[in-house]
Amino acid sequence: MNRRNFITKTTASSALLGLGGLSMGSCSSRQRHITILHTNDVHSHIEPFPKSHSDYPDLGGVARRAALVRRIREENPNTLLFDAGDIFQGTPYFNFYGGELEFKLMSLLRYDAATIGNHDFDNGIEGLFTQLPNARFQLLSSNYDFSNTLMDGLVKPFSVYAVDGINVGVYGLGIKLEGLVNQKHYKETLYLDPYETALDSERILKEDEHCDLIVCLSHLGYKYKNENRPSDVKLAASTRHTDLVIGGHTHTFLEKPTVVKNRSDKEVLVNQVGCFGINLGRVDFYWDAARNKNGNGVTLTI
């Protein structure tokens, strides 16, 4: 299928979820609708690819993404925008500005949160720290322990967003840095088991924060031949309360989310939209009058 022609408002190619009832009180009188938009592995691609490009001719670009996000927000003001990491590295914009431009543009697009990818350490932890004032959105990571670094206290394990009476809990996960990133770049950052921290984060979001929808921003990678390697698909299967895993790292293009059964035999959506900002992921969640939640997803080509 031509990716350029894949923009659609229908749910014909959607993955549907029946995720059970919610205790939302006043929300039961009408349908609620929240839209989740997401990117991953943009890698400092600010401008569209040239028309002569062999793989992505005239695709992508922050300006086009901004226009598409604005149109969707006009359709549904109850929209959140997330990124699954590897914001930095890939074009001369990063080499020259060190991530300043990327964070400033994401702030102008009003991203709500992002997790941290391995390439976001390419200018060292000092370089990431230097650019934080340009990010008017929250960086989330539950399994990177920054306690002994200058990033201590600046990255949250999770955050909660109240949207139209619905609590949306979001937590972040990062890939193991050893072997991918020079240790001098991430310094004393500790990597914690992603499955254990995910279970802890989602439990807190469900039981303590009373979240109606739980989203994971993951830079683990979609799936691998090595079954022992942590991945988004295995993560989804290991959870109990997570509804959506927004992935990155493997540059996997999914036309629609993968549906995975979790430990509670409930369905979890796993989505990833390739790389370089040529696509925008869209997942819509609906709550009906009986407090049942359904979700569907689609990939939009920019």
WOTAHU-V834790 format. One record per pair of residues at least 6 apart in sequence whose C-alpha atoms are under 7 Angstrom apart, sorted by sequence separation. I is the first residue (numbers start at 0). GAP is how many residues later the second one is. If there is no record, write none. Layout:
I|GAP + I|GAP
This chain:
50|6 + 72|6 + 87|6 + 145|6 + 160|6 + 161|6 + 204|6 + 260|6 + 261|6 + 272|6 + 286|6 + 48|7 + 49|7 + 50|7 + 120|7 + 159|7 + 160|7 + 223|7 + 259|7 + 260|7 + 272|7 + 285|7 + 286|7 + 48|8 + 49|8 + 119|8 + 159|8 + 160|8 + 222|8 + 258|8 + 259|8 + 272|8 + 284|8 + 285|8 + 48|9 + 159|9 + 221|9 + 222|9 + 235|9 + 258|9 + 259|9 + 284|9 + 285|9 + 47|10 + 48|10 + 158|10 + 159|10 + 219|10 + 220|10 + 221|10 + 222|10 + 258|10 + 284|10 + 47|11 + 48|11 + 87|11 + 158|11 + 219|11 + 220|11 + 221|11 + 257|11 + 258|11 + 283|11 + 284|11 + 47|12 + 157|12 + 158|12 + 201|12 + 219|12 + 256|12 + 257|12 + 282|12 + 283|12 + 46|13 + 47|13 + 157|13 + 231|13 + 256|13 + 257|13 + 282|13 + 283|13 + 46|14 + 140|14 + 156|14 + 157|14 + 256|14 + 282|14 + 45|15 + 46|15 + 139|15 + 140|15 + 141|15 + 156|15 + 175|15 + 231|15 + 281|15 + 282|15 + 44|16 + 45|16 + 138|16 + 139|16 + 140|16 + 141|16 + 281|16 + 138|17 + 139|17 + 253|17 + 280|17 + 281|17 + 139|18 + 253|18 + 280|18 + 252|19 + 253|19 + 279|19 + 280|19 + 251|20 + 252|20 + 278|20 + 279|20 + 172|21 + 251|21 + 252|21 + 278|21 + 279|21 + 128|22 + 239|22 + 251|22 + 278|22 + 279|22 + 236|23 + 238|23 + 239|23 + 250|23 + 277|23 + 278|23 + 112|24 + 113|24 + 114|24 + 235|24 + 236|24 + 237|24 + 238|24 + 239|24 + 243|24 + 244|24 + 245|24 + 246|24 + 247|24 + 250|24 + 277|24 + 111|25 + 112|25 + 113|25 + 114|25 + 115|25 + 221|25 + 236|25 + 237|25 + 242|25 + 243|25 + 244|25 + 245|25 + 246|25 + 110|26 + 111|26 + 112|26 + 113|26 + 114|26 + 220|26 + 235|26 + 236|26 + 241|26 + 242|26 + 243|26 + 244|26 + 245|26 + 272|26 + 112|27 + 213|27 + 214|27 + 217|27 + 220|27 + 232|27 + 106|28 + 213|28 + 214|28 + 215|28 + 216|28 + 217|28 + 218|28 + 219|28 + 220|28 + 221|28 + 81|29 + 84|29 + 106|29 + 141|29 + 213|29 + 214|29 + 215|29 + 216|29 + 217|29 + 218|29 + 219|29 + 220|29 + 80|30 + 81|30 + 82|30 + 83|30 + 84|30 + 85|30 + 88|30 + 103|30 + 106|30 + 140|30 + 141|30 + 142|30 + 143|30 + 170|30 + 212|30 + 213|30 + 214|30 + 215|30 + 216|30 + 217|30 + 218|30 + 221|30 + 80|31 + 81|31 + 82|31 + 83|31 + 84|31 + 85|31 + 87|31 + 99|31 + 102|31 + 103|31 + 139|31 + 140|31 + 141|31 + 142|31 + 79|32 + 81|32 + 82|32 + 84|32 + 85|32 + 87|32 + 98|32 + 102|32 + 139|32 + 140|32 + 235|32 + 85|33 + 86|33 + 140|33 + 85|34 + 99|34 + 205|35 + 168|36 + 232|37 + 231|38 + 148|39 + 201|39 + 147|40 + 148|40 + 194|40 + 198|40 + 201|40 + 256|40 + 255|41 + 168|42 + 255|42 + 34|43 + 35|43 + 36|43 + 37|43 + 38|43 + 39|43 + 42|43 + 43|43 + 65|43 + 145|43 + 167|43 + 254|43 + 255|43 + 33|44 + 34|44 + 35|44 + 36|44 + 37|44 + 38|44 + 39|44 + 40|44 + 41|44 + 42|44 + 43|44 + 144|44 + 145|44 + 166|44 + 167|44 + 168|44 + 169|44 + 170|44 + 171|44 + 172|44 + 173|44 + 174|44 + 254|44 + 33|45 + 34|45 + 35|45 + 36|45 + 37|45 + 38|45 + 39|45 + 40|45 + 41|45 + 42|45 + 43|45 + 44|45 + 143|45 + 144|45 + 166|45 + 167|45 + 168|45 + 169|45 + 170|45 + 171|45 + 172|45 + 173|45 + 174|45 + 39|46 + 40|46 + 42|46 + 43|46 + 44|46 + 143|46 + 144|46 + 165|46 + 166|46 + 167|46 + 168|46 + 169|46 + 170|46 + 171|46 + 172|46 + 173|46 + 42|47 + 43|47 + 143|47 + 142|48 + 143|48 + 43|49 + 142|49 + 43|50 + 142|50 + 142|51 + 142|54 + 141|55 + 114|57 + 116|57 + 117|57 + 43|58 + 114|58 + 115|58 + 117|59 + 124|60 + 123|61 + 124|61 + 117|62 + 123|62 + 117|63 + 121|63 + 120|64 + 120|65 + 77|85 + 77|86 + 114|102 + 116|102 + 114|103 + 83|133 + 83|134 + 84|134 + 83|135 + 26|138 + 83|162 + 83|163 + 84|163 + 83|164 + 21|190 + 40|207 + 39|208 + 40|208 + 40|210 + 60|216 + 59|217 + 59|218 + 58|219 + 59|219 + 44|231 + 44|232 + 39|233 + 41|233 + 42|233 + 38|234 + 40|234 + 41|234 + 39|235 + 40|235 + 41|235 + 64|237 + 38|238 + 63|238 + 14|241 + 38|241 + 13|242 + 14|242 + 37|242 + 38|242 + 59|242 + 12|243 + 36|243 + 37|243 + 58|243 + 14|244 + 36|244 + 37|244 + 36|245 + 35|246 + 36|246 + 18|247 + 34|247 + 35|247 + 18|248 + 34|248 + 35|248 + 34|249 + 16|250 + 33|250 + 34|250 + 32|251 + 33|251 + 32|252 + 33|252 + 32|253 + 31|254 + 32|254 + 30|255 + 31|255 + 30|256 + 31|256 + 30|257 + 29|258 + 30|258 + 29|259 + 28|260 + 27|261 + 27|262 + 27|263 + 21|269 + 20|270 + 21|270 + 20|271 + 19|272 + 20|272 + 18|273 + 19|273 + 18|274 + 17|275 + 18|275 + 17|276 + 16|277 + 15|278 + 16|278 + 15|279 + 16|279 + 15|280 + 14|281 + 13|282 + 14|282 + 13|283 + 13|284 + 10|285 + 12|285 + 6|293 + 5|294 + 6|294 + 5|295 + 3|297 + 2|298
